Amino acid sequence: MAAGPHRVGVLVFDGMKLLDLSGPAEVFSEANRFGADYRLSIVSADGSPVSSSIGMRVPADTDAQAAAAYDTLVVVGGDALPDSPVDPALGAAAKALAHRAGRVASVCTGAFVLGAAGLLEGRRATTHWQHTDALARRCPATRVEPDALFVKDGATYTSAGVTAGIDLALALLEEDHGPALARRVARSLVVYMQRAGGQSQFSASLQGPAPRTPVLRLVQEAVQGDPTADHGLESLAARVRVSPRHLTRMFRTELDTTPAKYVELVRFDLAKALLDAGHNATEAATRSGFSSYESLRRAFARHLGLSPIRYQQRFATTARES
């Protein structure tokens, strides 16, 4: 364990998402049960209590000016942030706290607060997929990555939707104390060991609205209903009674992909779930419809930049650990 306490400050404000606070806080608190020493402090701009998005009042321990220099600063998100200017007092508080912090992290739309404080200038960042375009417009000097669970750029971390804050907190925990403790905390909280930061925020089958074209909806239903079936181009085209060329054109026009790439994404998503559940890579390949482990390995290299075995070692659940 690292020597001495690790001070974590969480910046809150009226309208904050409660899970943005409680998710990471539970990770750090659980880590303390296994020997870590995280000291959590809740900070508001002026030290006043704040009201969360569900109406629950959250007391602050201190105000931004009087707060200590934190080892980690976490900025939570709120529903109003993508559509409204950030309160200048909140942006100033984030800036002041960040300049005294060892590292800075945002959960979900908390990235808009970092952006307003000038903390994302020239950096890579992410936020909830519904708001990545708004963040890119608000922060033109920031490279927004719309499909990442969390992004690390130097000592600045940004994460996607609210539950991705748990993934981020587990990643920070692993940086501080190593993967063994992070796995132990994940298992204790009954959550996945943190997913790869570059992993998609959502599965292939959930990316965007359902196709307008009935033919494409039928194809998607067939692939999602039985990913292991024969879903070659000729077979899919015959199923919906169109030519392979016409089916490919419809996929490109409406979904900006090809039938083969879509089938691979659905199978890839299922393979990840199987690995998370404890199946070995060969089983995952067979049960998700890949022709071999090698074809699964190539898919993982394309989408995650690591092998299925490496993915399972780092990011899968630890249900089989003793």
Salt bridges, closest charged atoms under 4 A:
GLU30 OE2 - ARG33 NH1 2.48
ASP37 OD1 - ARG39 NE 2.64
ASP71 OD2 - ARG7 NH2 3.87
ASP79 OD1 - LYS17 NZ 3.42
GLU145 OE2 - ARG124 NE 2.68
GLU145 OE2 - ARG143 NE 3.95
ASP153 OD1 - ARG123 NH1 3.40
ASP167 OD2 - ARG195 NH2 2.43
GLU175 OE1 - ARG103 NH1 3.45
GLU175 OE2 - LYS152 NZ 3.13
ASP176 OD2 - HIS6 ND1 3.92
ASP176 OD2 - ARG103 NH2 2.67
GLU264 OE1 - ARG302 NH2 2.44
GLU264 OE2 - HIS303 NE2 2.88
GLU283 OE1 - HIS279 ND1 3.35
GLU294 OE2 - ARG297 NH2 2.56
GLU294 OE2 - ARG298 NH1 3.65
GLU321 OE2 - ARG183 NE 3.15
GLU321 OE1 - ARG187 NH1 3.79
